[in-house]
Amino acid sequence: MTEMAAPVPEQGRGARNGGDLVVETLEALGAKTVFGIPGQHALGLFDAMGRGNLHFVSSRIENNSAFAADGYSRATGEVGVLFLSTGPGALTSLAGLQEAYATGVPMVVVASQIPLEGLGARRKGMLHQLDDQKASAANVTKSQRLIQHASGIPSAIQDAWTEAISSPQGPVWLEIPQNVLLDPIMVPPVEDALAEAADNPPRIELVREAVKWLEAATRPAIIAGGGTRRGQAEKSLLSIAEKLRAPVICTPGGNGAFPWNHELSLQAWIEDRYMTDVLEDADVLVVIGSSLGEVTSNYFTFEPRGRIIQIDAEPRVLESNRPGLGIRADAGQALAALDEALQPGRTASPDWHGATPEVLVKESLAKVRARLESQDLAKELKFMADIREAVPADMQTFWDMTIAAYWGWSCWDARQGQFHSAQGAGGLGFAFPGAIGAAVGLETTGRPGRVLAVSGDGSSMYSIAELATAKQHNVPVTWLIVDDGGYGILREYMVGAFGKATATELARPDFVKLAESFGVPATRVAPEDVGDALKAGFAADGPNVVVVETLLKMFSPTHLDH
């Protein structure tokens, strides 16, 4: 019997190609939405999307596409998916990916590449050609893969998805040459794909040692960082804190990991010296999902006198700033193991020099409030309180690196919503595109989609083009722009350090007219009316903008007096 050769697919309109394999695999893995911008080498991806069911959100700048995919993931707990074109498009996304990488946000990034024959650092003069495109992403993604044949696409995407969701979570980079995306294929349609997060439990001997320390501790305290939220460890954290009667403070990334008004909650005043004093006095300090970095250590003035137990999924974080018992593990798995091992009644009675931990927490928060009230900050305190009162308890909020956000790091009670800021990498422009991605994701998963974004006038200009995206997709985002005429925090830093500010003042547009030119409703209000304006924005349909022209000040730093 003569074997017949496999049929060779015909070139032409509608033929299945490598792009179809990308789309089919992503759909099989559960992807619903993709962010990005089309490009010449990536057209095979976009042609294939027309035959699939993925919802595409077209941003105006690739950096903002990355922020949007990041926001989608944070808001929904799902993997963000980003499509990029070759060269300039891919490179423009990198600052957005740095934020996702620093914060541990799972994303799958699919970038196109020049045709296979142009790879290998030969200068063939192809459009968008780079010597090694994926090397450019090495600083801001967990790993980088080049797919050189269509049959490798499903497995590579499945592996990338698995890596993205495995702790420490983060973005994973794939790139596919133009001809691999476009050429007809013989690979059958993808029917199923499975990606399960790799297990990352704590070592049992480390759990035993940590329990030994904690059972003997009389002044235990806990710092809950962003890894606590990424690892969904909130329930175990609450149980452990109550068993130990240990005060808990949240970092900016950990904001919301512990109930704000709990009697053991030091809230998030991590930059205040009174809180630094409490943490330094702990005889055992549990640090979860934090490097004890610049902000968490109150700008490296923190000098703990007790022992440290540090839990983090990223081994490079462990003991990076302080020696301690380092436990490399997913925060959720580690805290669940600690919680199970800690037996009620076996822990020492807490004693903070004659005070109970509950009294210590109450007194410490009162000292912070008194310090703030001794400064000329009535406008700032009311402004933040008015925003908090206006925002529904379950609404998610996204904050740029702006003075209002720095207040938010310390004073924002996330309630049943989630607090998201760009403190991981600290770049500007995160809030609005991140909120767009979040709102799209929440609506996609059947939840109320309205989201608040907060920016300054400087940071808003990084993402102002996304007003077109918000309008095109009718995204329910309310964008609060606090306009102080420049880079407010840099102005404040420079005046404090040098007596004057240089290059911090900005010419800026009429934000209300600019938003309206995109067809987005906008209003300008006085600071005292911000609450009512936000409530009206929340009740509306689609995107809207609220502009407040005011100069906010930061509370006085306490690390400089130490």
C-alpha positions in Angstrom: 0.0 0.0 0.0 1.4 3.4 -1.0 1.5 6.0 1.7 -0.2 9.3 0.7 1.6 12.5 1.5 -0.1 14.9 3.9 -2.0 17.6 2.1 -0.2 20.9 1.8 -2.5 23.8 2.8 -3.1 26.4 0.2 -2.0 30.0 0.6 -4.8 32.5 0.5 -7.5 34.3 2.3 -9.0 32.4 5.3 -6.3 29.7 5.4 -5.4 28.7 9.0 -1.9 29.9 10.0 0.3 30.3 13.0 -1.8 33.2 14.2 -4.7 30.8 14.5 -2.7 28.5 16.8 -1.9 31.5 19.1 -5.5 32.5 19.3 -6.8 28.9 19.7 -4.3 28.1 22.5 -5.1 31.3 24.4 -8.8 30.6 24.2 -8.3 27.1 25.4 -6.3 28.4 28.3 -9.2 30.7 29.3 -8.2 34.0 27.8 -11.1 36.3 27.0 -9.5 39.7 26.3 -6.3 40.8 24.6 -4.7 44.3 24.7 -2.3 45.8 22.2 -1.8 47.6 18.9 -1.6 46.0 15.5 1.7 46.1 13.6 2.9 44.9 10.2 4.7 41.7 11.4 1.8 40.9 13.8 -0.9 41.0 11.2 -1.2 37.2 11.3 -2.3 37.4 14.9 -4.9 40.0 14.2 -6.2 38.2 11.1 -6.6 35.1 13.3 -8.5 37.0 16.0 -11.1 37.7 13.4 -11.8 34.0 13.3 -11.8 33.5 17.0 -13.6 34.8 20.1 -11.0 37.0 21.8 -12.1 40.5 22.6 -9.4 43.0 21.5 -8.9 46.3 23.2 -6.8 48.6 21.1 -4.8 51.1 23.1 -3.0 54.1 21.5 0.5 53.5 23.0 2.1 50.1 23.7 3.2 51.1 27.2 -0.4 51.8 28.0 -1.4 48.4 26.5 1.0 46.8 29.0 -0.5 48.8 31.9 -4.0 47.8 30.7 -3.2 44.1 30.6 -1.6 44.5 34.1 -4.8 46.2 35.4 -7.0 43.5 33.9 -5.0 40.8 35.7 -5.0 42.7 39.1 -8.7 43.3 39.0 -9.8 39.9 37.9 -7.1 37.5 39.1 -6.8 36.2 35.6 -3.8 36.3 33.2 -3.4 39.5 31.3 -2.6 39.0 27.6 -0.7 41.5 25.4 0.0 41.5 21.7 2.9 43.6 20.5 4.4 44.4 17.1 8.1 44.2 16.4 10.8 46.7 17.3 9.4 50.1 18.4 6.1 48.6 19.5 7.8 45.9 21.6 10.3 48.3 23.1 7.6 50.9 23.9 5.9 48.4 26.2 8.9 47.8 28.4 8.2 50.4 31.1 4.7 49.0 31.6 6.1 45.5 31.8 8.6 46.6 34.5 5.6 47.5 36.7 4.0 44.1 36.2 7.3 42.3 36.8 8.2 44.3 39.9 4.7 43.7 41.4 4.3 40.1 40.3 1.4 40.4 37.9 0.9 37.3 35.6 0.9 38.2 31.9 1.6 36.5 28.6 3.2 38.8 26.1 3.2 37.8 22.5 5.4 39.9 20.3 5.9 39.5 16.6 9.3 39.3 15.0 10.9 39.9 11.6 10.9 36.9 9.3 13.1 33.9 10.3 15.7 34.6 7.7 16.5 38.0 9.2 17.2 36.7 12.7 20.7 36.3 14.1 22.0 39.8 14.3 22.6 40.1 10.5 21.8 43.6 9.3 19.5 42.8 6.5 17.8 46.2 6.7 14.4 44.7 7.6 11.8 47.0 9.0 11.8 47.2 12.9 14.9 44.9 13.0 16.7 44.5 16.3 19.9 42.5 17.0 18.1 40.5 19.7 14.6 41.7 20.5 13.9 39.3 23.4 17.1 40.4 25.1 15.5 43.8 25.5 12.7 42.3 27.6 15.1 40.3 29.9 15.0 42.9 32.7 11.2 43.1 32.8 9.9 39.6 32.2 10.4 36.2 33.9 11.6 34.6 30.7 11.8 35.1 27.0 11.1 32.5 24.2 11.5 32.6 20.5 9.1 30.3 18.6 10.6 29.2 15.3 8.0 26.8 13.9 4.2 26.8 14.0 3.9 23.3 15.6 5.7 24.7 18.7 3.2 27.5 19.3 0.6 25.7 21.5 3.2 24.1 23.8 5.2 27.3 24.1 2.1 29.4 25.0 0.9 26.7 27.5 4.4 26.7 29.1 4.5 30.5 29.2 1.0 30.6 30.9 2.1 28.1 33.4 5.2 30.1 34.2 3.2 33.4 34.5 0.8 32.0 37.1 3.5 30.1 39.1 4.8 32.1 42.1 6.6 34.4 41.9 4.0 35.4 39.3 4.9 37.8 36.5 4.9 38.5 32.8 6.4 36.0 30.3 7.6 37.0 26.9 7.1 35.1 23.6 8.0 36.2 20.1 7.0 34.7 16.8 8.4 35.7 13.4 6.2 37.2 10.8 6.3 34.2 8.5 5.6 31.7 11.2 2.4 33.6 12.0 1.4 34.0 8.3 2.3 30.7 6.6 -0.4 28.1 6.2 -0.1 25.2 8.6 -1.0 21.5 8.8 -1.3 21.5 12.6 -4.9 20.7 13.6 -7.0 23.2 15.6 -6.1 23.4 19.4 -8.8 21.6 21.3 -7.5 21.9 24.9 -4.7 23.3 26.8 -3.8 23.0 30.5 -1.7 25.3 32.6 -1.4 24.6 36.4 0.7 26.8 38.7 3.8 25.0 39.9 3.7 24.1 43.6 5.7 26.4 45.8 5.3 25.2 49.4 7.5 26.1 52.4 10.2 23.7 53.6 8.8 21.8 56.6 11.9 22.4 58.8 11.6 26.2 58.2 7.9 26.1 59.2 8.9 24.3 62.4 11.6 26.8 63.2 9.3 29.8 62.5 6.6 28.3 64.7 9.2 27.8 67.5 10.1 31.5 67.3 6.6 32.7 67.2 5.4 30.5 70.1 8.1 32.0 72.3 7.6 35.6 71.1 6.1 38.1 73.5 6.1 41.0 71.0 5.4 39.5 67.6 4.5 41.9 64.7 3.7 41.4 61.0 4.4 43.3 57.9 2.1 42.4 55.0 3.6 43.2 51.6 2.2 42.9 48.1 3.1 39.2 48.0 0.4 38.6 50.6 -2.2 39.8 48.2 -0.7 38.0 45.2 -0.7 34.8 47.1 -4.3 35.3 48.3 -3.0 34.8 51.9 -5.4 37.2 53.6 -7.5 34.6 55.4 -4.4 32.8 56.9 -2.9 36.2 57.8 -5.9 37.2 59.8 -6.0 33.8 61.6 -2.3 34.0 62.5 -2.5 37.6 63.7 -5.4 36.7 65.9 -3.7 33.6 67.3 -0.5 35.6 68.1 -2.3 38.8 68.9 0.3 40.4 66.7 -0.1 43.9 65.3 -0.1 44.0 61.5 0.9 46.8 59.2 0.5 46.8 55.4 3.0 48.1 52.8 1.6 50.2 49.9 1.6 46.9 47.8 -0.1 45.0 50.7 -2.8 47.6 51.3 -6.0 45.7 51.8 -4.4 42.5 52.9 -5.6 43.0 56.5 -8.9 44.5 57.7 -8.3 48.2 58.1 -10.3 48.7 61.4 -9.3 45.5 63.1 -8.0 46.0 66.7 -4.6 44.7 65.6 -4.4 46.8 62.5 -1.6 49.4 62.3 -3.2 50.2 58.9 -0.6 51.3 56.3 1.3 54.2 58.0 4.6 52.4 57.2 6.4 55.8 56.6 5.7 57.1 60.1 8.3 57.0 62.8 5.8 55.9 65.4 5.2 52.8 63.4 8.9 52.2 62.7 9.4 52.3 66.5 6.8 49.6 67.0 8.3 47.3 64.4 11.8 47.9 65.7 10.6 46.8 69.2 9.1 43.5 68.0 11.0 40.5 69.3 9.9 38.5 66.2 8.9 40.3 63.0 7.2 38.3 60.2 7.7 39.9 56.8 5.4 38.5 54.1 5.9 39.3 50.4 8.1 42.4 51.0 11.9 43.0 50.6 11.8 45.5 53.5 12.8 48.0 50.8 13.0 51.8 50.6 9.4 52.7 51.6 8.7 49.8 53.9 11.9 50.4 55.9 11.0 54.1 56.2 13.8 54.9 53.8 16.3 52.5 55.3 16.1 54.0 58.8 14.5 50.8 60.2 16.8 49.1 62.7 15.0 46.0 64.0 16.2 44.7 67.4 14.4 41.3 67.2 14.5 38.4 64.9 13.0 38.4 61.4 11.1 35.7 59.6 10.9 36.6 55.9 8.5 34.8 53.5 8.7 35.4 49.8 8.2 33.5 46.6 11.2 35.3 45.0 14.4 33.9 46.4 16.4 37.1 45.5 14.2 39.1 47.9 15.1 37.0 51.0 17.6 38.7 53.3 18.2 41.3 50.6 18.1 44.1 53.2 18.1 42.3 56.6 19.3 38.9 57.9 16.6 36.6 59.0 15.0 33.2 58.6 14.2 33.2 54.9 11.4 31.0 53.7 11.1 30.8 49.9 7.5 29.9 49.3 4.2 31.2 47.9 2.7 33.5 50.6 -0.6 31.7 50.5 1.0 28.3 51.0 3.4 29.5 53.6 0.9 31.2 55.8 -1.5 28.3 55.5 1.2 26.0 56.7 2.1 28.4 59.6 -1.5 28.8 60.5 -2.0 25.1 60.7 1.1 24.5 62.8 0.4 27.3 65.3 -1.8 25.8 68.0 -4.0 28.0 70.1 -2.9 28.2 73.7 0.7 27.3 72.9 1.8 30.9 72.2 3.3 33.2 74.8 1.1 35.9 76.2 1.9 39.2 74.4 3.4 42.0 76.5 4.5 45.2 75.0 6.2 46.6 78.1 3.1 46.3 80.1 0.6 47.2 77.4 -1.5 44.8 75.4 -1.1 44.7 71.6 -4.6 46.1 71.2 -3.7 49.1 73.3 -0.4 49.5 71.6 -2.2 49.7 68.2 -4.7 52.2 69.4 -2.1 54.4 71.0 0.2 54.2 67.9 -2.6 55.2 65.5 -3.6 58.1 67.8 0.0 59.3 67.8 0.1 59.3 64.0 -3.2 61.2 63.8 -1.9 63.8 66.3 1.2 64.2 64.3 -0.8 64.8 61.1 -3.2 67.2 62.9 -0.2 69.2 64.2 0.7 70.0 60.6 -1.1 72.3 58.1 -2.9 69.4 56.4 -6.6 70.0 56.9 -7.2 70.3 53.1 -5.3 67.1 52.3 -7.0 65.1 55.1 -10.5 66.3 54.0 -9.7 65.7 50.3 -8.7 62.1 50.8 -11.6 61.5 53.2 -14.1 63.0 50.7 -12.8 60.6 47.9 -13.0 57.6 50.3 -16.6 58.6 51.2 -17.6 58.9 47.6 -16.0 55.6 46.4 -18.3 52.6 46.8 -16.9 50.1 49.3 -16.3 47.4 46.7 -14.9 49.6 43.9 -11.3 49.0 42.8 -9.1 52.1 42.5 -5.9 52.7 40.5 -3.4 55.4 41.5 -0.6 57.0 39.6 2.7 58.1 41.2 1.2 61.4 42.4 0.8 63.2 45.8 -2.8 61.9 46.3 -1.4 58.3 45.8 1.3 58.8 48.3 -1.4 59.8 50.8 -3.3 56.8 49.6 -0.4 54.5 50.4 -0.8 55.4 54.0 -4.4 56.4 54.6 -6.6 54.5 52.0 -8.9 51.9 53.5 -9.5 49.6 50.6 -12.7 48.1 52.3 -14.1 45.4 50.0 -12.4 46.9 46.9 -8.8 46.7 45.9 -6.1 49.4 46.0 -3.6 49.4 43.1 -0.7 51.7 42.6 2.5 51.8 40.5 4.8 51.5 43.5 6.4 48.4 42.1 8.5 50.2 39.5 7.4 53.7 40.2 6.8 54.8 36.7 4.2 57.4 35.6 1.1 56.8 33.6 -0.2 53.6 35.2 -3.5 54.6 36.7 -5.8 55.4 33.7 -4.8 52.6 31.3 -4.6 50.2 34.3 -8.1 51.2 35.2 -9.3 50.7 31.6 -8.0 47.2 31.7 -9.6 46.5 35.1 -13.0 47.8 34.0 -12.9 45.7 30.8 -11.9 42.7 32.8 -14.6 43.2 35.5 -17.3 43.5 32.9 -16.0 40.5 31.0 -16.2 38.4 34.2 -19.7 39.7 35.0 -18.9 42.0 37.8 -19.7 45.7 38.2 -17.1 47.4 36.0 -16.9 51.0 37.3 -13.3 51.8 38.4 -11.6 55.0 39.7 -8.3 56.2 38.3 -6.3 59.0 40.1 -3.5 60.9 38.4 -1.7 64.2 38.6 -1.5 66.6 35.7 2.0 65.4 34.9 1.3 61.7 35.1 -2.0 62.1 33.2 -0.2 63.3 30.1 1.6 60.0 29.9 -1.8 58.3 29.2 -4.0 61.1 27.9 -4.3 59.4 24.5 -6.1 56.5 26.1 -9.2 58.8 26.4 -9.7 57.6 22.8 -9.5 54.0 23.9 -12.0 54.6 26.8 -14.4 56.3 24.4 -14.1 53.7 21.6 -14.8 50.8 24.0 -17.2 52.8 26.3 -15.2 51.8 29.3 -16.7 52.7 32.7 -13.7 54.5 34.2 -13.9 57.7 36.2 -10.6 59.5 36.0 -9.7 62.0 38.7 -7.0 64.4 37.6 -5.4 66.5 40.4 -3.9 69.5 38.5 -1.2 71.3 40.5 0.7 72.7 37.5 3.7 70.4 37.5 5.4 67.4 39.0 4.1 68.2 42.5 6.1 65.7 44.5 9.4 66.5 42.7 8.7 70.2 43.3 8.2 69.5 47.0 11.4 67.4 47.2 13.5 70.0 45.4 12.3 72.9 47.4 13.0 70.9 50.6 16.4 69.8 49.5 17.7 72.9 47.6 15.4 75.8 48.4 14.0 76.0 44.9 12.6 73.7 42.2 14.0 73.4 38.7 12.2 71.9 35.6 9.1 70.8 37.6 6.6 73.3 36.2 4.5 72.2 33.2 2.4 73.7 30.5 -0.7 71.6 30.3 -3.9 71.6 28.4 -7.4 72.5 29.5 -8.2 68.9 30.6 -11.9 69.4 30.5 -12.0 70.7 26.9 -9.4 68.0 25.9 -11.6 65.2 27.3 -14.7 66.7 25.7 -12.8 66.7 22.3 -12.6 62.9 22.7 -16.3 62.8 23.4 -15.7 62.1 27.1 -17.8 64.1 29.6 -15.6 66.1 32.0 -16.1 68.6 34.8 -13.8 70.9 36.8 -14.6 71.3 40.5 -13.1 72.9 43.6 -11.4 70.5 46.1 -14.3 70.7 48.5 -16.7 69.4 45.8 -14.6 66.4 44.7 -16.9 63.9 46.5 -20.1 65.0 44.8 -18.4 65.2 41.4 -17.1 61.6 41.7 -20.5 60.3 42.8 -22.0 61.8 39.7 -19.2 60.3 37.6 -19.8 56.9 39.1 -23.5 57.1 38.3 -22.9 57.9 34.6 -22.4 55.5 31.7 -19.0 55.1 30.0 -15.8 57.1 30.8 -15.8 60.5 32.4 -13.2 62.9 33.9 -13.1 65.0 37.0 -10.5 67.7 37.2 -9.5 69.4 40.5 -7.0 72.3 40.4 -5.3 72.3 43.8 -1.9 72.0 45.3 -1.7 69.1 47.8 1.2 68.8 50.2 2.7 65.6 51.7 2.9 65.0 55.4 6.3 65.8 56.8 8.7 62.9 56.4 9.8 61.3 59.7 12.9 59.5 58.6 14.8 62.8 58.2 14.6 63.5 61.9 15.9 60.1 62.9 
